[in-house]
Amino acid sequence: MAQELLEQWEQEHRYRKRVGKWAVVISFLGIALTLFHIYTAVFGTLPSQQQRGFHIGLGLGILFLLFPGKTADKQGGRATPALFGLLGAIGAGLFLSGEIGWPVAAAFAGCLLLFWRGRQKATDHASIPWNDVALAFLALLAGFYHVFFYQELAARTGAYQQTDIAVACLGVMLVLEAARRIVGVPIVIVASLALVYAYAGPYMPGLFSHRGFAVERILTHSFLSTEGILGIPIGISATFIYLFLFFGVVLNRTGIGQFFNDLAFSLTGRLVGGPAKAAVISSALQGTVSGSSVANTVGSGVFTIPLMRKAGYKPEFAAAVEASASTGGQLMPPIMGAAAFLMIEFTGMPYGQIALAALIPAILYFAGIYVAIHLESKRLGIMGLPREQLPRVRELIRKRGYLFLPLLVIIAILGTGQTPMKAALMGIAAAFVVSFFHRDTRLGWKDILGILEEGARTALAVIAACAAAGIIVGVVTLTGLGLKAAGGIIALAGGALILTMVLTMVTSLILGMGLPTTANYVITATMAAPALQELGVPVIAAHMFVFYFGIVADITPPVALAAYAGAGLANANPFRTGVLATKIGVAAFLVPYLFVLSPELVLVDATPAGAALAICTAIVGMIGVSSGLFGYLAGPSAMWERTICFVGGVCLVHPGWVTDLIGVGALAAVWLIQKKRAGVAEREIVGA
């Protein structure tokens, strides 16, 4: 059932299960890609275009062999044929008007025909159709063009030949189709609109107008320069991200997921609402090695959701708890999902500093979920599990505590200021060593080869998303759209910081409904985060703000993929699960405002006293907001008490002595009233 849910809600899991004789080729390419990244991590990376060209060429080559074109239509619906038709009409018009020559037109038309034929093929055959083999070969050709002709391309910058332009067209088209197959149609539409915008600048209104660029300039900028597809996103993917994804694959082979579940239940299982609280702790721990909200939800939820239902929680609430906690896994250092590594380039900060800055907000996020679960459990009267049914912490640490070693290695290396690449490499080495500590996880040669191949397969979605996001970033830099968008947001908000944050939040949530976190962050970091920075928000706070809201889109209706995956495990109503996940994860909507208004929370100009005060008021504020949403503080709340608690909690979110005193006073008043009411009720029961 877990695999079925992953295939339903995550496109990257809809790969061919039967590939016939091509299995050897796919394994060879996957192993080669992983070994390439390990080799360059040890002996030094190649020049940028060569490193990134090898990465994207092999990655897309494997992708076209594994992912059929037809399967992607399950999410795209009628959008895919409409998109192909529109692209074909645009290409024909450009050729007839003389905007593009015949080599570019031939590359464009050939790709479209192969894409369209891929849509017509069934997905249950035991081999790979010739058109996908052709696309895989073309992807290798386009990527390796940078590897073999690196010096020639550098010498021809600005004076490209027709062959260069045709390969650039080929590269752009292949990236769009690869993203459609493994990420989804929305990112293809956004990237395609970006390309159209680069051409149609003179016809755009007001703020969005620019001089426009020739098609050949757009294509070469998008694929042959280091500002488009081979720009920052794919550059980080070709170095840090791939290694950390492979680290997660190796570490999961040691059984760390089950260890995290057992440890979480041993710590919290006997408390009020123990099964739900254990799900929070488990997801926080698993988030340190997992970058996917849906995969984390399904991986943990198979175990935690049935236990929560058995304890007395409704299916929707059990699924919502797992979804909101699993989504927060991407926020938990030291490994925070692929998008976090992109902050290195966008902020200019070392990853160790970024991870450290993310620690307090992540703790506040999970504290908010923990508080919400505690209050709802008290309201429902759900207690913990008997101690004898739970594993013992001391025994777990004694028998399997060594599984923490790879994570501790990464934390130690990042803490000394060394590069993320070295941290990932040493973490991988430690994980391999740890796998030999137990007979069940000991690796043979076949296991090692399988892990090397799985590392490549795990990275395919990130490669496609980063490449497609690179198209968008390339257009933004080419046209100057980033500065215009930032200025437009500030103008629309009238220069007010709070309103600018609200508009930025809405933008991130809307993009998050159709784009993966990685692409969402790249776009908002380019266009929305600068608006916050212009209003005086510290760089790390501005980028963490858009990063947070890109992630919580996974639990925000109407498109809440993590919540819908959890609902599938619990046989619950998906939309109601999404609404409950939003209520439980309300901290995710408050914490970004907190660290923008109180930068001490991301360690900007932080003093121990200031940071401690900000943390305390934040936690009390989240108690107030959760109490207002779930209707319980010291006892069941009337509607007017819920309103006071909610308003008091929001007051505590805003920094300042006056608002803090108002918030604390409001919550204290409701708490005293409810305690007095409970005392009166108890005396009446005793008297009766």
C-alpha positions as CSV (number, residue, x, y, z in Angstrom):
1,M,0.0,0.0,0.0
2,A,2.8,2.4,0.8
3,Q,4.3,2.0,-2.7
4,E,0.9,2.6,-4.3
5,L,0.5,5.8,-2.3
6,L,3.9,7.0,-3.3
7,E,3.1,6.4,-7.0
8,Q,-0.2,8.2,-6.6
9,W,1.1,11.3,-4.9
10,E,4.7,11.5,-6.0
11,Q,5.5,11.4,-9.7
12,E,9.1,10.4,-9.1
13,H,7.9,7.0,-7.9
14,R,6.1,6.2,-11.2
15,Y,9.0,4.6,-12.9
16,R,9.1,1.4,-15.1
17,K,9.3,-1.7,-13.0
18,R,10.0,-3.9,-16.0
19,V,12.7,-2.7,-18.4
20,G,13.9,-6.1,-19.9
21,K,17.4,-6.1,-21.4
22,W,17.8,-2.4,-20.6
23,A,18.2,-3.1,-16.9
24,V,21.9,-3.6,-17.3
25,V,22.3,-0.3,-19.2
26,I,20.3,1.6,-16.5
27,S,22.3,0.0,-13.7
28,F,25.6,0.9,-15.5
29,L,24.6,4.5,-16.0
30,G,23.3,4.8,-12.4
31,I,26.5,3.3,-10.9
32,A,28.6,5.5,-13.2
33,L,26.8,8.7,-12.1
34,T,27.2,7.9,-8.4
35,L,30.8,6.9,-8.8
36,F,31.5,10.1,-10.8
37,H,30.2,12.3,-7.9
38,I,32.1,10.3,-5.3
39,Y,35.3,10.6,-7.4
40,T,35.0,14.4,-7.9
41,A,34.2,14.8,-4.2
42,V,37.5,13.1,-3.4
43,F,39.8,14.4,-6.1
44,G,38.1,17.8,-6.9
45,T,35.3,18.8,-9.2
46,L,35.7,19.5,-12.9
47,P,35.2,22.9,-14.4
48,S,31.6,24.1,-13.9
49,Q,30.2,23.3,-17.4
50,Q,31.9,19.9,-17.5
51,Q,30.8,18.9,-14.0
52,R,27.2,20.1,-14.6
53,G,27.1,18.7,-18.2
54,F,28.1,15.2,-17.0
55,H,25.6,15.4,-14.2
56,I,22.6,16.5,-16.3
57,G,23.5,14.3,-19.3
58,L,23.7,11.0,-17.4
59,G,20.8,12.0,-15.1
60,L,18.4,12.8,-17.9
61,G,19.6,9.8,-19.9
62,I,18.6,7.5,-17.0
63,L,15.4,9.4,-16.5
64,F,14.1,8.9,-20.1
65,L,14.8,5.1,-19.8
66,L,13.0,4.8,-16.5
67,F,10.0,7.2,-16.8
68,P,7.4,6.7,-19.5
69,G,5.8,9.8,-21.1
70,K,2.3,8.4,-20.7
71,T,2.4,8.1,-16.9
72,A,3.0,11.8,-16.5
73,D,-0.4,12.5,-18.0
74,K,-2.1,11.2,-14.8
75,Q,-1.4,14.5,-13.2
76,G,-1.2,16.7,-16.3
77,G,-4.5,15.6,-17.8
78,R,-5.4,17.5,-20.9
79,A,-2.7,20.1,-20.2
80,T,0.0,18.0,-21.8
81,P,-1.4,17.7,-25.4
82,A,-2.5,21.3,-25.2
83,L,1.0,22.3,-24.2
84,F,2.6,20.2,-27.0
85,G,0.2,21.7,-29.5
86,L,1.0,25.2,-28.4
87,L,4.7,24.6,-28.5
88,G,4.4,23.1,-32.0
89,A,2.5,26.2,-33.3
90,I,5.0,28.6,-31.7
91,G,7.9,26.7,-33.3
92,A,6.3,26.6,-36.7
93,G,5.5,30.4,-36.5
94,L,9.1,31.2,-35.5
95,F,10.5,29.1,-38.4
96,L,8.2,30.6,-41.0
97,S,9.0,34.1,-39.8
98,G,12.7,33.5,-40.1
99,E,13.4,33.8,-36.4
100,I,15.1,30.4,-36.2
101,G,17.1,28.5,-38.8
102,W,16.5,24.9,-40.1
103,P,18.9,23.2,-37.6
104,V,17.1,24.6,-34.6
105,A,13.7,23.9,-36.2
106,A,14.7,20.3,-36.9
107,A,15.9,19.8,-33.3
108,F,12.7,21.4,-32.0
109,A,10.4,19.3,-34.3
110,G,12.2,16.1,-33.7
111,C,11.9,16.5,-29.9
112,L,8.2,17.3,-30.1
113,L,7.6,14.2,-32.3
114,L,9.4,11.9,-29.8
115,F,7.6,13.5,-26.9
116,W,4.2,13.0,-28.5
117,R,5.0,9.4,-29.4
118,G,6.0,8.8,-25.8
119,R,2.5,9.8,-24.7
120,Q,0.9,7.2,-27.0
121,K,2.9,4.3,-25.5
122,A,1.5,2.0,-22.8
123,T,3.5,1.8,-19.6
124,D,3.1,-1.9,-18.8
125,H,5.3,-3.4,-21.5
126,A,8.4,-5.4,-20.5
127,S,10.9,-3.2,-22.4
128,I,11.6,0.4,-23.3
129,P,10.2,1.8,-26.6
130,W,12.6,3.1,-29.1
131,N,11.5,6.7,-28.8
132,D,12.6,6.8,-25.1
133,V,15.9,5.2,-26.0
134,A,16.3,7.9,-28.6
135,L,15.5,10.6,-26.0
136,A,18.0,9.1,-23.6
137,F,20.7,9.1,-26.3
138,L,19.9,12.8,-27.1
139,A,20.1,13.7,-23.4
140,L,23.5,12.1,-23.1
141,L,24.6,13.9,-26.3
142,A,23.4,17.3,-25.1
143,G,24.9,17.0,-21.6
144,F,28.2,15.6,-22.9
145,Y,28.4,18.4,-25.5
146,H,29.6,20.6,-22.6
147,V,32.1,17.9,-21.4
148,F,33.8,17.4,-24.8
149,F,33.5,20.9,-26.3
150,Y,34.1,22.9,-23.1
151,Q,37.0,25.0,-24.4
152,E,35.5,25.6,-27.8
153,L,32.2,26.8,-26.3
154,A,34.1,29.1,-24.0
155,A,35.9,30.6,-27.0
156,R,32.7,31.0,-29.0
157,T,30.7,32.8,-26.3
158,G,28.5,35.3,-28.0
159,A,29.3,34.0,-31.5
160,Y,27.8,30.5,-31.4
161,Q,27.5,28.3,-34.5
162,Q,24.3,26.8,-35.8
163,T,25.3,23.4,-34.3
164,D,25.6,25.1,-30.8
165,I,22.2,26.6,-31.1
166,A,20.6,23.4,-32.3
167,V,22.1,21.5,-29.3
168,A,20.9,24.4,-27.0
169,C,17.4,23.9,-28.4
170,L,17.7,20.2,-27.9
171,G,18.9,20.7,-24.3
172,V,16.0,23.0,-23.4
173,M,13.4,20.8,-24.9
174,L,14.8,17.7,-23.2
175,V,14.8,19.4,-19.8
176,L,11.2,20.5,-20.2
177,E,10.1,16.9,-21.1
178,A,12.1,15.3,-18.3
179,A,10.6,17.7,-15.8
180,R,7.1,16.9,-17.1
181,R,7.7,13.2,-16.7
182,I,9.1,13.2,-13.1
183,V,8.0,16.6,-11.6
184,G,4.8,17.5,-13.3
185,V,3.2,19.7,-15.9
186,P,3.0,22.9,-13.7
187,I,6.8,23.5,-13.7
188,V,6.9,23.0,-17.5
189,I,4.2,25.6,-17.9
190,V,6.0,28.1,-15.7
191,A,9.3,27.5,-17.5
192,S,7.7,27.7,-20.9
193,L,6.0,31.0,-20.0
194,A,9.4,32.3,-18.8
195,L,10.9,31.6,-22.3
196,V,7.9,33.3,-24.0
197,Y,8.3,36.3,-21.7
198,A,12.0,36.6,-22.7
199,Y,11.0,36.9,-26.3
200,A,7.8,39.0,-26.0
201,G,9.3,41.7,-23.7
202,P,8.4,44.6,-25.9
203,Y,4.7,43.6,-25.9
204,M,4.4,43.3,-22.1
205,P,2.7,46.0,-20.1
206,G,4.3,48.5,-17.8
207,L,6.5,47.0,-15.1
208,F,7.1,43.8,-17.0
209,S,8.2,45.4,-20.3
210,H,11.7,44.9,-21.6
211,R,13.5,45.1,-24.9
212,G,13.1,41.4,-25.8
213,F,15.6,38.9,-27.1
214,A,16.0,36.8,-30.2
215,V,15.2,33.1,-29.9
216,E,18.7,32.0,-30.5
217,R,20.0,34.3,-27.7
218,I,17.4,32.9,-25.3
219,L,18.3,29.3,-26.2
220,T,22.0,29.7,-25.9
221,H,21.7,31.7,-22.6
222,S,19.4,29.0,-21.3
223,F,21.6,26.0,-22.1
224,L,25.2,27.1,-23.0
225,S,25.8,29.7,-20.3
226,T,26.2,29.2,-16.6
227,E,23.2,31.4,-15.9
228,G,20.4,29.1,-17.1
229,I,20.0,25.3,-17.0
230,L,23.7,24.9,-16.0
231,G,23.4,27.7,-13.4
232,I,23.3,27.8,-9.6
233,P,20.5,25.2,-9.0
234,I,22.1,22.4,-11.1
235,G,25.5,23.4,-9.9
236,I,24.5,22.7,-6.3
237,S,22.7,19.5,-7.4
238,A,25.9,18.3,-9.1
239,T,28.0,18.8,-6.0
240,F,26.4,18.9,-2.5
241,I,22.8,17.7,-3.1
242,Y,23.7,14.5,-4.9
243,L,26.0,13.4,-2.2
244,F,23.6,14.1,0.6
245,L,20.8,12.2,-1.2
246,F,23.2,9.3,-1.6
247,F,24.1,9.6,2.1
248,G,20.3,9.2,2.9
249,V,20.2,6.0,0.7
250,V,23.2,4.4,2.5
251,L,21.9,5.4,5.9
252,N,18.4,4.0,5.3
253,R,20.1,0.7,4.4
254,T,21.2,0.5,8.0
255,G,17.6,0.5,9.3
256,I,17.8,3.9,10.8
257,G,14.1,4.6,10.1
258,Q,12.9,1.8,12.3
259,F,15.4,2.9,15.0
260,F,14.0,6.4,14.9
261,N,10.4,5.1,15.3
262,D,11.3,2.9,18.2
263,L,13.3,5.7,19.9
264,A,10.4,8.1,19.5
265,F,7.9,5.7,21.0
266,S,10.2,4.9,23.9
267,L,10.6,8.6,24.7
268,T,6.9,9.8,24.4
269,G,4.7,6.7,24.0
270,R,3.5,6.7,27.7
271,L,2.6,10.5,27.8
272,V,-0.8,12.0,27.1
273,G,-1.4,11.5,23.4
274,G,1.8,9.4,23.3
275,P,1.3,7.7,19.8
276,A,0.8,11.1,18.2
277,K,3.7,12.7,20.0
278,A,5.9,9.8,19.0
279,A,5.0,10.4,15.4
280,V,6.2,14.0,15.8
281,I,9.5,12.9,17.3
282,S,10.0,10.2,14.7
283,S,9.3,12.5,11.8
284,A,11.7,15.1,13.2
285,L,14.4,12.5,13.4
286,Q,13.7,11.0,10.0
287,G,13.7,14.5,8.5
288,T,17.4,14.7,9.2
289,V,18.0,12.2,6.4
290,S,14.9,12.6,4.2
291,G,14.1,15.5,1.9
292,S,10.6,14.5,0.8
293,S,7.4,15.3,2.7
294,V,5.4,12.6,1.0
295,A,8.1,9.9,1.3
296,N,8.5,10.8,5.0
297,T,4.7,10.7,5.5
298,V,4.4,7.3,3.9
299,G,7.5,5.8,5.5
300,S,6.6,6.8,9.0
301,G,2.9,6.7,8.6
302,V,2.7,3.0,7.8
303,F,3.7,2.5,11.4
304,T,2.4,5.5,13.3
305,I,-1.1,6.1,11.8
306,P,-2.5,2.7,12.8
307,L,-1.2,3.2,16.3
308,M,-2.8,6.6,16.5
309,R,-6.1,5.2,15.3
310,K,-5.9,2.4,17.8
311,A,-5.3,5.0,20.6
312,G,-8.6,6.7,19.7
313,Y,-7.8,9.5,17.2
314,K,-10.0,9.9,14.2
315,P,-8.5,8.9,10.9
316,E,-8.3,12.5,9.6
317,F,-6.5,13.7,12.7
318,A,-4.0,10.7,12.7
319,A,-3.2,11.4,9.0
320,A,-2.9,15.1,9.6
321,V,-0.5,14.6,12.5
322,E,1.8,12.5,10.4
323,A,1.6,14.8,7.4
324,S,2.4,18.0,9.3
325,A,5.2,16.4,11.3
326,S,6.7,14.8,8.2
327,T,6.5,18.0,6.2
328,G,8.5,19.7,9.0
329,G,11.3,17.1,8.4
330,Q,12.6,19.2,5.6
331,L,13.2,22.0,8.1
332,M,15.2,20.0,10.5
333,P,19.0,20.3,10.4
334,P,21.6,19.0,9.7
335,I,20.1,17.9,6.3
336,M,17.1,20.0,5.4
337,G,16.1,18.8,1.9
338,A,17.6,19.8,-1.4
339,A,16.4,23.4,-1.4
340,A,18.4,24.3,1.7
341,F,21.7,23.6,-0.1
342,L,20.7,26.2,-2.7
343,M,20.8,28.8,0.0
344,I,24.6,28.6,0.0
345,E,24.8,30.4,-3.3
346,F,21.8,32.7,-2.9
347,T,22.8,33.9,0.6
348,G,26.6,33.5,0.3
349,M,26.7,31.8,3.7
350,P,28.4,28.5,4.5
351,Y,25.9,25.6,5.0
352,G,27.0,25.0,8.6
353,Q,25.8,28.6,9.4
354,I,22.6,28.1,7.5
355,A,21.8,24.8,9.3
356,L,22.6,26.4,12.7
357,A,20.3,29.4,11.9
358,A,17.5,26.9,11.0
359,L,17.8,25.0,14.3
360,I,15.6,27.3,16.5
361,P,12.9,27.8,13.9
362,A,12.7,24.0,13.4
363,I,12.5,23.3,17.1
364,L,9.7,25.9,17.3
365,Y,7.8,24.3,14.4
366,F,7.8,20.9,16.1
367,A,7.1,22.4,19.5
368,G,4.0,24.0,17.9
369,I,2.8,20.6,16.6
370,Y,3.6,19.0,19.9
371,V,1.5,21.6,21.8
372,A,-1.4,21.2,19.3
373,I,-1.4,17.4,19.8
374,H,-1.2,17.7,23.6
375,L,-4.2,20.1,23.8
376,E,-6.3,18.0,21.4
377,S,-5.4,14.8,23.3
378,K,-6.3,16.4,26.6
379,R,-9.6,17.5,25.1
380,L,-10.3,14.0,23.9
381,G,-9.0,12.3,27.0
382,I,-6.5,10.1,25.0
383,M,-3.7,8.8,27.3
384,G,-0.4,7.1,26.4
385,L,0.5,3.4,25.9
386,P,1.4,1.1,28.8
387,R,5.1,1.1,29.6
388,E,5.4,-2.6,29.0
389,Q,4.3,-2.2,25.4
390,L,7.1,0.3,24.7
391,P,10.8,-0.3,23.9
392,R,13.3,0.9,26.6
393,V,15.5,3.9,25.8
394,R,18.5,2.5,27.5
395,E,18.3,-0.8,25.6
396,L,17.8,1.0,22.2
397,I,20.8,3.2,22.7
398,R,22.9,0.3,23.8
399,K,22.0,-1.9,20.9
400,R,21.5,0.6,18.1
401,G,22.8,3.9,19.3
402,Y,25.7,3.5,16.8
403,L,23.3,4.5,14.0
404,F,23.7,8.2,15.1
405,L,27.4,8.1,14.2
406,P,27.1,9.2,10.5
407,L,24.9,12.2,11.5
408,L,27.3,13.1,14.3
409,V,30.2,13.0,11.8
410,I,28.3,15.4,9.4
411,I,27.4,17.8,12.3
412,A,31.0,17.8,13.5
413,I,32.5,18.5,10.1
414,L,30.0,21.3,9.3
415,G,30.6,22.7,12.8
416,T,34.4,23.1,12.0
417,G,33.5,25.2,8.9
418,Q,34.5,22.6,6.3
419,T,32.6,22.2,3.1
420,P,29.3,20.4,2.8
421,M,30.8,18.2,0.1
422,K,33.4,16.9,2.6
423,A,30.8,16.5,5.3
424,A,28.6,14.4,2.9
425,L,31.6,12.3,1.8
426,M,32.6,11.6,5.4
427,G,29.0,10.9,6.3
428,I,28.7,8.4,3.5
429,A,31.9,6.7,4.6
430,A,30.7,6.5,8.2
431,A,27.3,5.1,7.0
432,F,29.1,2.4,5.1
433,V,31.1,1.5,8.1
434,V,28.0,1.5,10.4
435,S,26.2,-0.9,8.0
436,F,28.8,-3.6,8.9
437,F,28.0,-3.4,12.6
438,H,25.0,-5.7,12.3
439,R,24.6,-8.9,10.4
440,D,21.2,-7.9,8.8
441,T,22.7,-4.7,7.3
442,R,26.1,-6.0,6.3
443,L,26.8,-5.1,2.6
444,G,28.0,-7.5,-0.1
445,W,29.1,-6.5,-3.6
446,K,25.6,-6.8,-5.0
447,D,24.2,-4.7,-2.2
448,I,26.9,-2.0,-2.8
449,L,26.1,-1.9,-6.5
450,G,22.4,-1.7,-5.8
451,I,22.9,1.2,-3.4
452,L,25.1,3.0,-6.0
453,E,22.3,2.6,-8.6
454,E,19.6,3.6,-6.1
455,G,21.5,6.8,-5.3
456,A,21.2,7.9,-9.0
457,R,17.5,7.0,-9.1
458,T,16.8,9.0,-5.9
459,A,18.5,12.1,-7.5
460,L,16.6,12.1,-10.8
461,A,13.7,14.3,-9.6
462,V,16.0,16.9,-8.1
463,I,18.1,17.0,-11.3
464,A,15.1,17.6,-13.4
465,A,13.6,20.2,-11.0
466,C,16.9,22.1,-10.7
467,A,17.4,22.1,-14.5
468,A,13.9,23.4,-15.1
469,A,14.3,26.0,-12.4
470,G,17.5,27.0,-14.1
471,I,15.5,28.0,-17.2
472,I,13.4,30.3,-15.1
473,V,16.4,31.8,-13.3
474,G,18.1,32.3,-16.6
475,V,15.2,34.4,-17.9
476,V,15.0,36.3,-14.7
477,T,18.7,37.3,-15.0
478,L,18.5,38.0,-18.7
479,T,15.4,40.3,-18.5
480,G,16.0,41.8,-15.1
481,L,12.6,40.5,-13.9
482,G,13.9,39.8,-10.4
483,L,14.4,43.4,-9.5
484,K,11.2,44.4,-11.2
485,A,9.2,41.7,-9.2
486,A,10.8,42.8,-5.9
487,G,10.0,46.4,-6.6
488,G,6.4,45.5,-7.6
489,I,5.8,43.5,-4.4
490,I,7.1,46.5,-2.3
491,A,5.0,49.0,-4.3
492,L,1.9,46.8,-4.0
493,A,2.4,46.5,-0.2
494,G,3.0,50.2,0.1
495,G,6.4,49.6,1.7
496,A,4.8,47.9,4.7
497,L,6.8,45.0,6.0
498,I,3.9,42.9,7.3
499,L,1.9,43.3,4.0
500,T,5.1,42.5,2.0
501,M,5.5,39.3,4.1
502,V,1.9,38.3,3.5
503,L,2.2,38.8,-0.3
504,T,5.4,36.8,-0.3
505,M,3.8,34.0,1.7
506,V,0.8,33.8,-0.7
507,T,3.2,33.7,-3.7
508,S,5.2,30.9,-2.1
509,L,2.1,28.9,-1.2
510,I,0.6,29.2,-4.7
511,L,3.9,28.2,-6.4
512,G,4.2,25.3,-3.9
513,M,0.9,23.9,-5.1
514,G,2.4,23.0,-8.4
515,L,6.2,23.1,-8.0
516,P,8.6,21.0,-5.9
517,T,10.2,22.7,-3.0
518,T,13.5,23.1,-4.9
519,A,12.0,24.9,-7.8
520,N,9.7,27.0,-5.6
521,Y,12.7,28.2,-3.5
522,V,14.8,29.1,-6.6
523,I,12.0,31.3,-8.0
524,T,11.0,33.0,-4.7
525,A,14.7,33.4,-3.7
526,T,15.2,35.2,-7.0
527,M,12.1,37.4,-7.0
528,A,10.4,37.6,-3.6
529,A,13.2,37.3,-1.0
530,P,14.9,40.5,-2.4
531,A,11.7,42.4,-1.6
532,L,12.1,41.5,2.0
533,Q,15.8,42.3,2.0
534,E,15.1,45.8,0.6
535,L,12.9,46.5,3.6
536,G,15.8,45.7,6.0
537,V,15.2,42.0,6.6
538,P,18.4,40.1,7.2
539,V,19.5,37.9,4.2
540,I,19.1,34.5,6.1
541,A,15.7,35.5,7.5
542,A,14.4,36.5,4.1
543,H,15.5,33.3,2.5
544,M,14.3,31.1,5.3
545,F,10.9,32.9,5.0
546,V,10.3,31.8,1.4
547,F,11.9,28.4,2.1
548,Y,9.4,27.7,4.9
549,F,6.3,28.6,3.0
550,G,7.4,26.6,-0.1
551,I,7.6,23.6,2.2
552,V,4.3,24.0,4.1
553,A,2.5,24.1,0.8
554,D,2.6,20.3,1.1
555,I,0.0,20.5,3.9
556,T,-2.0,23.5,2.7
557,P,-5.3,22.8,0.8
558,P,-6.4,22.6,-1.9
559,V,-3.2,20.9,-3.1
560,A,-1.7,19.2,0.0
561,L,0.2,16.2,-1.2
562,A,1.6,15.1,2.1
563,A,-1.8,15.3,3.8
564,Y,-3.4,13.4,0.9
565,A,-0.8,10.7,1.1
566,G,-1.5,10.4,4.9
567,A,-5.2,10.3,4.2
568,G,-4.6,7.3,1.9
569,L,-2.9,5.4,4.7
570,A,-5.7,6.2,7.2
571,N,-8.6,5.8,4.8
572,A,-9.6,9.4,5.6
573,N,-11.1,12.3,3.8
574,P,-8.2,14.0,2.0
575,F,-9.5,17.6,2.1
576,R,-10.5,17.4,5.7
577,T,-7.1,15.9,6.5
578,G,-5.4,18.9,4.7
579,V,-7.5,21.3,6.8
580,L,-6.5,19.6,10.1
581,A,-2.9,19.4,9.0
582,T,-2.9,23.1,8.5
583,K,-4.4,23.6,12.0
584,I,-1.9,21.3,13.6
585,G,1.0,22.8,11.7
586,V,-0.1,26.4,12.4
587,A,3.4,27.0,13.8
588,A,4.7,26.7,10.3
589,F,2.7,29.8,9.4
590,L,3.8,31.7,12.5
591,V,7.4,30.8,12.8
592,P,8.6,32.6,9.6
593,Y,6.9,35.9,10.8
594,L,8.6,35.3,14.2
595,F,12.2,35.1,12.8
596,V,11.7,38.0,10.4
597,L,10.4,40.2,13.3
598,S,12.8,38.8,15.8
599,P,16.0,37.9,13.8
600,E,17.6,36.6,17.1
601,L,15.7,33.3,16.3
602,V,17.9,32.8,13.2
603,L,21.0,33.9,15.2
604,V,21.3,37.4,13.7
605,D,22.7,39.8,16.3
606,A,21.6,37.3,18.9
607,T,22.3,37.6,22.6
608,P,21.6,34.7,24.9
609,A,19.0,36.7,26.8
610,G,17.3,38.1,23.6
611,A,17.1,34.7,22.0
612,A,15.8,33.0,25.1
613,L,13.1,35.7,25.5
614,A,12.1,35.3,21.8
615,I,11.9,31.5,22.1
616,C,9.8,31.7,25.3
617,T,7.3,34.2,23.9
618,A,7.1,32.2,20.7
619,I,6.2,29.0,22.4
620,V,3.6,30.7,24.7
621,G,2.2,32.4,21.6
622,M,1.8,29.0,19.8
623,I,0.1,27.6,22.9
624,G,-2.4,30.5,22.7
625,V,-3.0,30.1,18.9
626,S,-3.4,26.3,19.2
627,S,-5.7,26.7,22.2
628,G,-7.9,29.0,20.1
629,L,-8.0,26.5,17.2
630,F,-8.6,23.3,19.2
631,G,-10.7,24.7,22.0
632,Y,-8.7,23.6,25.0
633,L,-6.3,25.3,27.5
634,A,-6.7,24.2,31.1
635,G,-10.1,22.8,30.1
636,P,-12.7,22.9,27.3
637,S,-13.0,26.5,26.0
638,A,-16.1,28.5,25.1
639,M,-16.0,30.4,21.8
640,W,-15.2,33.7,23.5
641,E,-12.3,32.0,25.4
642,R,-11.0,30.5,22.2
643,T,-11.0,34.0,20.6
644,I,-9.1,35.6,23.5
645,C,-6.5,32.8,23.4
646,F,-6.0,33.1,19.6
647,V,-5.7,36.9,19.8
648,G,-3.3,36.6,22.8
649,G,-1.2,34.1,20.9
650,V,-0.9,36.4,17.9
651,C,0.1,39.3,20.2
652,L,3.0,37.2,21.5
653,V,4.1,36.5,18.0
654,H,4.8,40.2,17.5
655,P,7.9,41.4,19.3
656,G,7.6,44.1,21.9
657,W,6.9,44.4,25.6
658,V,3.4,45.8,25.2
659,T,2.1,43.0,22.9
660,D,3.9,40.4,25.0
661,L,2.2,41.6,28.2
662,I,-1.2,41.7,26.5
663,G,-0.8,38.2,25.2
664,V,0.4,36.7,28.5
665,G,-2.4,38.5,30.4
666,A,-5.0,37.2,28.0
667,L,-3.8,33.6,28.3
668,A,-3.4,33.8,32.0
669,A,-6.9,35.1,32.4
670,V,-8.5,32.3,30.4
671,W,-6.4,29.7,32.2
672,L,-7.5,31.0,35.6
673,I,-11.1,31.1,34.6
674,Q,-11.0,27.5,33.3
675,K,-9.1,26.2,36.4
676,K,-11.7,27.9,38.6
677,R,-14.6,26.4,36.5
678,A,-13.0,22.9,36.7
679,G,-12.6,23.3,40.5
680,V,-16.3,24.2,40.9
681,A,-17.3,21.3,38.8
682,E,-15.1,18.9,40.8
683,R,-16.6,20.1,44.1
684,E,-20.1,19.7,42.7
685,I,-19.3,16.1,41.7
686,V,-17.8,15.3,45.2
687,G,-20.8,16.9,46.9
688,A,-23.2,14.9,44.8
